Amino acid sequence: MYYFRVNPGEGFGICHYYNEEGEDENFTVRDNSIHMLPRGYHTVVSAPGYTTYYLWFLAGNQRVQATVDDPAVGWVNKTVAMLKELGH
């Protein structure tokens, strides 16, 4: 489950959901919205001029946090150190 906040509140973001079975969908993220994404990959972007925050939480009988990055975009993780350095 993802709970989204958008600042300023009238703003929006986009979540791109896809998986190996070929499902591929984009949906609008609004302030105080909740979306269930039980599997696959899901990326989030903010519209220009807005900040999007999301709280990710698990629901269900099993309490397993088993995240998997899409290998096709794994290079993004390599930029984290550089981005942290720029933020100083």
Phi, psi and omega in degrees: 000142176235130174250124186252141169236141179232135181233128350300157190298338180276359182283188180202167173222179178232136173249128177255118180249134177204162178210175183293339181280358176100358175293139184206115187212143172245140174219155183280135177256124178245165178300134180067026177265154179233135178227138176262125180232087190286342181199180178080193181251147180212117179248153184230137174228154178260149172293152179304134179090358181238156176244132179245133177239142172223145176253123183258128178217157184259149175222153178125184183281329180261138181250073182239125176258096185237075180285147179224126177275144175293120182299334181291338180237023179300337180299336182299321179300332180290344181271351185302312180301316180297317180294322176296320180295321179292333183284351181286000000 
